[in-house]
Amino acid sequence: MSELPPDPNLSAPLGHLEGDSPPAPDWFRDAVAVAPEVGRVTVKGARLETFAWGPRGRPGLMLLHGNGAHAGWWRFIAPFLAGPYRVAALSWSGMGGSDWREAYDLDTFADEIEAVAGETGLFAAGPPVMVGHSFGCFPMLTEAGREAGRWRGAVIVDPPIFSPERRTGRRREDGRFAPHRIYPTLEAALARFRFAPMQPCEALYIADLIARESLKEVPGGWSWRFDPSLWARLVLPDRAAMVREARCPLALVTGDRSDLMRPADAAYVQGLLPPGSPRIDLPEAYHHVMVDQPLAFVAALRALLAVWPP
């Protein structure tokens, strides 16, 4: 039996636009019109791309993106949190506009959090809060386990932490990687953008923004900005232990329809958290909750920040 062709709504959500940007609602246009302060911070020889919003001297909030993403994934979220907070985001080394490394480890990623938080003024009003999505949870939890009292709290957003039953059935990565393709035009590259894991996307205006900022011009055309070898060079410790060893309050946000963090996984992670830790499950959100339900995600973060007042 022949396999069904891939669903273009999943494998190429922007393909039918032929390089044009889709219409966007006013709230989104207003948010991305708030230009962040763009900076650079050097950590262990790698220059990191940083964004910041809101006045210095306010309580700090650090936003940490997932694998293969970049700081721009927060450009339509951060302005809703800035003002009461000094908000910062970074592109991890090996991703976005940051330098690539010869090798990657979670301690270095955690050093990146500390350096960017210090450079952008997040500690000025006392311990800040971290929010980590997907892969971003792992450096965040590493940092959270270092020193009690340094962080006011940490929000784990749809993390790739799986129940013991599900872990036994997952294939391990073999360490191999393929270099990025080079696409002859920007339009051709945008047509190849997809979410990982693949999922539906109704907010194509968000997908278009993050896809354009995920690309760079190279000799011969366009290619992705993240280092394809990163996962071949990174080893993660026990993920459950990382949650248990955190030395600040934790909260969990999940996507109700996430195919990465399924209900049994979410229940498992919730069981690892200290008793009474908040959990918010976002209806009609898949793994990329800030794309699927951006305003509901903002409301969830505001609620959680109120639980940990400065």
C-alpha positions as a Markdown table, in Angstrom:
| # | Residue | x | y | z |
|---|---|---|---|---|
| 1 | Met | 0.0 | 0.0 | 0.0 |
| 2 | Ser | 1.4 | 3.4 | -0.9 |
| 3 | Glu | 1.7 | 6.1 | 1.8 |
| 4 | Leu | -0.6 | 9.1 | 1.7 |
| 5 | Pro | 1.1 | 12.3 | 0.6 |
| 6 | Pro | 2.0 | 14.7 | 3.5 |
| 7 | Asp | -0.7 | 17.2 | 4.5 |
| 8 | Pro | 0.5 | 20.6 | 3.1 |
| 9 | Asn | -1.3 | 22.3 | 6.0 |
| 10 | Leu | 1.1 | 20.6 | 8.3 |
| 11 | Ser | 4.3 | 20.1 | 6.3 |
| 12 | Ala | 4.1 | 23.5 | 4.5 |
| 13 | Pro | 1.7 | 25.8 | 6.1 |
| 14 | Leu | 3.1 | 28.9 | 4.3 |
| 15 | Gly | 3.5 | 27.2 | 0.9 |
| 16 | His | 0.3 | 28.4 | -0.7 |
| 17 | Leu | 1.2 | 32.1 | 0.1 |
| 18 | Glu | 4.0 | 32.1 | -2.4 |
| 19 | Gly | 6.1 | 34.4 | -0.3 |
| 20 | Asp | 3.4 | 36.9 | 0.5 |
| 21 | Ser | 2.6 | 37.8 | 4.1 |
| 22 | Pro | -0.9 | 36.9 | 5.3 |
| 23 | Pro | -3.2 | 39.5 | 6.9 |
| 24 | Ala | -2.8 | 39.9 | 10.6 |
| 25 | Pro | -5.2 | 41.3 | 13.4 |
| 26 | Asp | -4.6 | 44.7 | 14.9 |
| 27 | Trp | -3.4 | 43.2 | 18.3 |
| 28 | Phe | -0.6 | 41.4 | 16.5 |
| 29 | Arg | 0.5 | 44.3 | 14.4 |
| 30 | Asp | 0.5 | 46.6 | 17.4 |
| 31 | Ala | 2.6 | 44.1 | 19.4 |
| 32 | Val | 5.3 | 43.6 | 16.8 |
| 33 | Ala | 5.4 | 47.3 | 16.2 |
| 34 | Val | 6.9 | 47.7 | 19.7 |
| 35 | Ala | 10.5 | 47.4 | 18.8 |
| 36 | Pro | 12.7 | 45.6 | 21.3 |
| 37 | Glu | 16.1 | 46.8 | 22.5 |
| 38 | Val | 18.4 | 44.6 | 20.5 |
| 39 | Gly | 21.8 | 43.8 | 22.0 |
| 40 | Arg | 24.7 | 41.3 | 22.1 |
| 41 | Val | 26.2 | 39.5 | 25.0 |
| 42 | Thr | 29.3 | 37.3 | 24.8 |
| 43 | Val | 29.3 | 34.1 | 26.8 |
| 44 | Lys | 32.3 | 31.7 | 26.6 |
| 45 | Gly | 33.3 | 33.1 | 23.2 |
| 46 | Ala | 29.9 | 33.1 | 21.5 |
| 47 | Arg | 28.0 | 36.3 | 20.9 |
| 48 | Leu | 24.3 | 36.0 | 21.7 |
| 49 | Glu | 21.4 | 37.9 | 20.2 |
| 50 | Thr | 19.2 | 39.6 | 22.9 |
| 51 | Phe | 15.9 | 41.4 | 22.9 |
| 52 | Ala | 14.5 | 43.5 | 25.8 |
| 53 | Trp | 11.2 | 45.4 | 26.4 |
| 54 | Gly | 10.0 | 47.6 | 29.2 |
| 55 | Pro | 11.8 | 50.0 | 31.5 |
| 56 | Arg | 14.8 | 49.0 | 33.5 |
| 57 | Gly | 14.3 | 48.8 | 37.2 |
| 58 | Arg | 11.0 | 46.9 | 37.0 |
| 59 | Pro | 10.7 | 43.2 | 38.1 |
| 60 | Gly | 12.5 | 41.0 | 35.7 |
| 61 | Leu | 11.0 | 38.3 | 33.3 |
| 62 | Met | 13.2 | 36.1 | 31.1 |
| 63 | Leu | 11.6 | 34.3 | 28.1 |
| 64 | Leu | 13.4 | 31.2 | 26.8 |
| 65 | His | 12.5 | 29.7 | 23.4 |
| 66 | Gly | 12.6 | 26.2 | 22.2 |
| 67 | Asn | 14.8 | 24.1 | 19.9 |
| 68 | Gly | 15.5 | 25.6 | 16.5 |
| 69 | Ala | 13.7 | 28.8 | 17.4 |
| 70 | His | 14.9 | 32.3 | 18.3 |
| 71 | Ala | 14.2 | 35.3 | 20.4 |
| 72 | Gly | 11.7 | 36.6 | 17.8 |
| 73 | Trp | 9.2 | 33.9 | 18.9 |
| 74 | Trp | 8.4 | 36.2 | 21.8 |
| 75 | Arg | 8.0 | 39.5 | 19.8 |
| 76 | Phe | 4.2 | 39.3 | 19.8 |
| 77 | Ile | 4.1 | 38.1 | 23.5 |
| 78 | Ala | 6.6 | 40.2 | 25.4 |
| 79 | Pro | 5.0 | 43.7 | 24.8 |
| 80 | Phe | 1.9 | 42.5 | 26.7 |
| 81 | Leu | 4.1 | 41.7 | 29.7 |
| 82 | Ala | 6.4 | 44.7 | 29.5 |
| 83 | Gly | 5.6 | 47.8 | 31.5 |
| 84 | Pro | 5.0 | 46.1 | 34.8 |
| 85 | Tyr | 8.0 | 44.0 | 34.0 |
| 86 | Arg | 11.4 | 44.4 | 32.4 |
| 87 | Val | 11.3 | 41.5 | 29.9 |
| 88 | Ala | 14.2 | 39.9 | 28.1 |
| 89 | Ala | 14.7 | 37.1 | 25.6 |
| 90 | Leu | 17.8 | 35.6 | 24.0 |
| 91 | Ser | 18.6 | 33.4 | 21.1 |
| 92 | Trp | 20.5 | 30.4 | 22.4 |
| 93 | Ser | 24.0 | 29.8 | 21.0 |
| 94 | Gly | 23.5 | 27.8 | 17.9 |
| 95 | Met | 20.1 | 29.3 | 17.2 |
| 96 | Gly | 18.7 | 32.5 | 15.8 |
| 97 | Gly | 21.2 | 35.3 | 15.3 |
| 98 | Ser | 23.6 | 33.9 | 17.9 |
| 99 | Asp | 26.9 | 32.3 | 17.2 |
| 100 | Trp | 27.3 | 28.5 | 16.8 |
| 101 | Arg | 29.6 | 26.5 | 19.1 |
| 102 | Glu | 31.9 | 23.6 | 18.6 |
| 103 | Ala | 30.0 | 21.8 | 21.5 |
| 104 | Tyr | 26.9 | 22.5 | 23.5 |
| 105 | Asp | 26.0 | 21.7 | 27.1 |
| 106 | Leu | 23.3 | 22.7 | 29.5 |
| 107 | Asp | 25.7 | 24.4 | 32.0 |
| 108 | Thr | 26.8 | 26.8 | 29.2 |
| 109 | Phe | 23.2 | 27.5 | 28.2 |
| 110 | Ala | 22.4 | 28.3 | 31.9 |
| 111 | Asp | 25.4 | 30.6 | 31.9 |
| 112 | Glu | 23.8 | 32.3 | 28.9 |
| 113 | Ile | 20.6 | 32.9 | 31.0 |
| 114 | Glu | 22.6 | 34.5 | 33.8 |
| 115 | Ala | 24.7 | 36.7 | 31.5 |
| 116 | Val | 21.7 | 38.0 | 29.5 |
| 117 | Ala | 19.6 | 38.5 | 32.6 |
| 118 | Gly | 22.4 | 40.6 | 34.2 |
| 119 | Glu | 23.2 | 42.6 | 31.0 |
| 120 | Thr | 19.5 | 43.4 | 30.4 |
| 121 | Gly | 18.9 | 44.5 | 34.0 |
| 122 | Leu | 16.5 | 41.7 | 35.1 |
| 123 | Phe | 18.0 | 41.5 | 38.6 |
| 124 | Ala | 17.5 | 45.2 | 39.4 |
| 125 | Ala | 14.3 | 44.8 | 41.3 |
| 126 | Gly | 15.1 | 41.5 | 43.0 |
| 127 | Pro | 14.8 | 37.9 | 41.8 |
| 128 | Pro | 13.2 | 37.6 | 38.3 |
| 129 | Val | 11.0 | 34.9 | 36.8 |
| 130 | Met | 11.9 | 32.6 | 34.0 |
| 131 | Val | 9.6 | 31.2 | 31.3 |
| 132 | Gly | 10.9 | 28.3 | 29.2 |
| 133 | His | 9.2 | 26.7 | 26.3 |
| 134 | Ser | 10.0 | 23.1 | 25.1 |
| 135 | Phe | 13.8 | 22.7 | 24.9 |
| 136 | Gly | 14.1 | 26.0 | 26.7 |
| 137 | Cys | 12.9 | 24.3 | 29.9 |
| 138 | Phe | 16.1 | 22.3 | 30.2 |
| 139 | Pro | 18.6 | 25.2 | 30.5 |
| 140 | Met | 16.0 | 27.0 | 32.6 |
| 141 | Leu | 15.8 | 24.1 | 35.1 |
| 142 | Thr | 19.6 | 23.8 | 35.1 |
| 143 | Glu | 19.7 | 27.4 | 36.1 |
| 144 | Ala | 16.9 | 27.0 | 38.6 |
| 145 | Gly | 18.8 | 24.2 | 40.3 |
| 146 | Arg | 22.0 | 26.3 | 41.0 |
| 147 | Glu | 21.2 | 28.8 | 43.7 |
| 148 | Ala | 18.2 | 29.2 | 46.0 |
| 149 | Gly | 16.7 | 32.7 | 46.0 |
| 150 | Arg | 18.2 | 33.8 | 42.7 |
| 151 | Trp | 15.0 | 33.3 | 40.8 |
| 152 | Arg | 11.4 | 34.1 | 42.0 |
| 153 | Gly | 9.9 | 31.3 | 40.0 |
| 154 | Ala | 10.1 | 29.3 | 36.7 |
| 155 | Val | 7.3 | 28.4 | 34.3 |
| 156 | Ile | 7.7 | 25.1 | 32.4 |
| 157 | Val | 5.8 | 25.3 | 29.1 |
| 158 | Asp | 4.9 | 22.1 | 27.4 |
| 159 | Pro | 8.3 | 20.4 | 28.1 |
| 160 | Pro | 9.6 | 17.3 | 26.4 |
| 161 | Ile | 9.5 | 15.3 | 29.6 |
| 162 | Phe | 7.7 | 12.0 | 29.1 |
| 163 | Ser | 6.1 | 9.5 | 31.4 |
| 164 | Pro | 8.2 | 6.3 | 32.1 |
| 165 | Glu | 5.7 | 4.3 | 30.0 |
| 166 | Arg | 6.1 | 6.5 | 27.0 |
| 167 | Arg | 9.9 | 6.8 | 27.3 |
| 168 | Thr | 10.2 | 3.0 | 26.8 |
| 169 | Gly | 8.7 | 3.3 | 23.3 |
| 170 | Arg | 10.6 | 6.4 | 22.1 |
| 171 | Arg | 13.5 | 6.0 | 19.7 |
| 172 | Arg | 16.8 | 7.4 | 20.8 |
| 173 | Glu | 18.6 | 9.8 | 18.6 |
| 174 | Asp | 21.7 | 8.3 | 16.9 |
| 175 | Gly | 23.7 | 11.4 | 16.9 |
| 176 | Arg | 23.7 | 11.9 | 13.1 |
| 177 | Phe | 22.6 | 15.1 | 11.5 |
| 178 | Ala | 22.2 | 16.5 | 8.0 |
| 179 | Pro | 23.4 | 20.0 | 6.9 |
| 180 | His | 20.7 | 22.5 | 6.0 |
| 181 | Arg | 19.5 | 22.8 | 2.4 |
| 182 | Ile | 20.0 | 26.0 | 0.6 |
| 183 | Tyr | 16.8 | 27.3 | -1.1 |
| 184 | Pro | 17.3 | 29.5 | -4.2 |
| 185 | Thr | 14.8 | 32.2 | -3.1 |
| 186 | Leu | 13.2 | 33.4 | 0.1 |
| 187 | Glu | 9.8 | 32.3 | -1.2 |
| 188 | Ala | 11.1 | 28.7 | -1.7 |
| 189 | Ala | 12.5 | 28.7 | 1.8 |
| 190 | Leu | 9.3 | 30.0 | 3.4 |
| 191 | Ala | 7.4 | 27.3 | 1.6 |
| 192 | Arg | 9.5 | 24.7 | 3.5 |
| 193 | Phe | 8.9 | 26.1 | 7.0 |
| 194 | Arg | 7.1 | 23.7 | 9.3 |
| 195 | Phe | 6.6 | 23.3 | 13.0 |
| 196 | Ala | 8.4 | 20.6 | 14.9 |
| 197 | Pro | 6.5 | 18.5 | 15.9 |
| 198 | Met | 4.2 | 19.2 | 13.0 |
| 199 | Gln | 0.9 | 20.7 | 14.0 |
| 200 | Pro | -2.0 | 22.7 | 12.5 |
| 201 | Cys | -1.6 | 26.5 | 12.5 |
| 202 | Glu | -4.5 | 28.9 | 12.1 |
| 203 | Ala | -2.4 | 32.0 | 12.9 |
| 204 | Leu | -0.4 | 32.0 | 9.7 |
| 205 | Tyr | 0.6 | 35.6 | 10.3 |
| 206 | Ile | 2.6 | 34.3 | 13.4 |
| 207 | Ala | 4.1 | 31.5 | 11.4 |
| 208 | Asp | 5.1 | 33.9 | 8.7 |
| 209 | Leu | 6.9 | 36.2 | 11.2 |
| 210 | Ile | 8.8 | 33.5 | 12.9 |
| 211 | Ala | 9.7 | 31.8 | 9.6 |
| 212 | Arg | 11.1 | 34.9 | 8.1 |
| 213 | Glu | 13.2 | 35.5 | 11.2 |
| 214 | Ser | 14.4 | 31.9 | 11.1 |
| 215 | Leu | 16.1 | 32.3 | 7.8 |
| 216 | Lys | 19.4 | 34.0 | 6.7 |
| 217 | Glu | 20.8 | 34.8 | 3.2 |
| 218 | Val | 23.8 | 32.6 | 2.3 |
| 219 | Pro | 25.8 | 32.1 | -0.9 |
| 220 | Gly | 23.4 | 30.5 | -3.4 |
| 221 | Gly | 20.2 | 31.5 | -1.6 |
| 222 | Trp | 18.6 | 31.1 | 1.8 |
| 223 | Ser | 19.0 | 28.7 | 4.7 |
| 224 | Trp | 18.0 | 28.2 | 8.3 |
| 225 | Arg | 19.8 | 30.0 | 11.1 |
| 226 | Phe | 20.0 | 27.2 | 13.7 |
| 227 | Asp | 22.9 | 24.8 | 13.9 |
| 228 | Pro | 21.8 | 21.4 | 12.6 |
| 229 | Ser | 24.5 | 19.6 | 14.6 |
| 230 | Leu | 23.4 | 20.9 | 18.0 |
| 231 | Trp | 21.5 | 17.8 | 19.1 |
| 232 | Ala | 24.4 | 15.5 | 18.0 |
| 233 | Arg | 26.6 | 17.4 | 20.4 |
| 234 | Leu | 24.3 | 17.8 | 23.4 |
| 235 | Val | 23.6 | 15.2 | 26.1 |
| 236 | Leu | 20.7 | 15.8 | 28.5 |
| 237 | Pro | 20.8 | 14.5 | 32.1 |
| 238 | Asp | 17.8 | 12.8 | 33.7 |
| 239 | Arg | 14.9 | 15.1 | 33.0 |
| 240 | Ala | 12.8 | 14.2 | 36.0 |
| 241 | Ala | 15.8 | 14.9 | 38.3 |
| 242 | Met | 16.1 | 18.4 | 36.8 |
| 243 | Val | 12.5 | 19.2 | 37.8 |
| 244 | Arg | 13.0 | 17.8 | 41.3 |
| 245 | Glu | 16.3 | 19.7 | 41.9 |
| 246 | Ala | 14.9 | 23.1 | 41.0 |
| 247 | Arg | 15.5 | 25.6 | 43.9 |
| 248 | Cys | 12.7 | 28.0 | 43.1 |
| 249 | Pro | 8.9 | 27.7 | 42.8 |
| 250 | Leu | 7.7 | 26.0 | 39.6 |
| 251 | Ala | 4.5 | 26.2 | 37.5 |
| 252 | Leu | 3.4 | 24.1 | 34.5 |
| 253 | Val | 1.6 | 25.3 | 31.3 |
| 254 | Thr | 0.5 | 22.7 | 28.8 |
| 255 | Gly | -1.3 | 22.7 | 25.5 |
| 256 | Asp | -4.6 | 20.8 | 25.7 |
| 257 | Arg | -4.0 | 19.4 | 22.2 |
| 258 | Ser | -0.2 | 19.0 | 22.3 |
| 259 | Asp | 1.1 | 15.8 | 20.7 |
| 260 | Leu | 4.4 | 16.2 | 22.4 |
| 261 | Met | 3.2 | 16.5 | 26.0 |
| 262 | Arg | 0.3 | 14.1 | 26.1 |
| 263 | Pro | -2.1 | 13.9 | 29.2 |
| 264 | Ala | -0.1 | 11.1 | 30.8 |
| 265 | Asp | 3.1 | 13.1 | 30.4 |
| 266 | Ala | 1.6 | 16.2 | 31.8 |
| 267 | Ala | 0.3 | 14.3 | 34.8 |
| 268 | Tyr | 3.7 | 12.8 | 35.3 |
| 269 | Val | 5.4 | 16.2 | 35.3 |
| 270 | Gln | 2.8 | 17.6 | 37.6 |
| 271 | Gly | 3.6 | 14.8 | 40.0 |
| 272 | Leu | 7.3 | 15.9 | 40.0 |
| 273 | Leu | 6.4 | 19.5 | 41.0 |
| 274 | Pro | 6.3 | 20.5 | 44.6 |
| 275 | Pro | 2.8 | 20.1 | 46.1 |
| 276 | Gly | 0.5 | 23.1 | 45.3 |
| 277 | Ser | 2.5 | 24.1 | 42.2 |
| 278 | Pro | 0.1 | 25.9 | 39.7 |
| 279 | Arg | -0.8 | 24.2 | 36.4 |
| 280 | Ile | -2.6 | 25.8 | 33.5 |
| 281 | Asp | -3.8 | 23.7 | 30.5 |
| 282 | Leu | -4.6 | 26.0 | 27.5 |
| 283 | Pro | -7.6 | 24.8 | 25.5 |
| 284 | Glu | -7.2 | 24.4 | 21.8 |
| 285 | Ala | -3.4 | 24.8 | 22.0 |
| 286 | Tyr | -0.9 | 22.4 | 20.6 |
| 287 | His | 2.8 | 22.2 | 21.6 |
| 288 | His | 3.6 | 25.8 | 20.4 |
| 289 | Val | 1.2 | 27.4 | 22.7 |
| 290 | Met | 2.3 | 31.0 | 22.0 |
| 291 | Val | 1.4 | 30.4 | 18.3 |
| 292 | Asp | -1.8 | 28.6 | 18.9 |
| 293 | Gln | -3.4 | 30.7 | 21.7 |
| 294 | Pro | -1.2 | 33.7 | 22.1 |
| 295 | Leu | -3.6 | 35.9 | 24.1 |
| 296 | Ala | -4.7 | 33.1 | 26.3 |
| 297 | Phe | -1.0 | 32.3 | 26.9 |
| 298 | Val | -0.4 | 36.0 | 27.9 |
| 299 | Ala | -3.3 | 35.7 | 30.3 |
| 300 | Ala | -1.9 | 32.5 | 31.8 |
| 301 | Leu | 1.5 | 34.1 | 32.3 |
| 302 | Arg | -0.1 | 37.2 | 34.0 |
| 303 | Ala | -2.0 | 34.9 | 36.3 |
| 304 | Leu | 1.2 | 32.9 | 37.2 |
| 305 | Leu | 3.2 | 36.1 | 37.8 |
| 306 | Ala | 0.5 | 37.2 | 40.2 |
| 307 | Val | 1.1 | 34.0 | 42.2 |
| 308 | Trp | 4.8 | 35.1 | 42.7 |
| 309 | Pro | 4.5 | 38.9 | 43.5 |
| 310 | Pro | 7.8 | 40.8 | 43.5 |
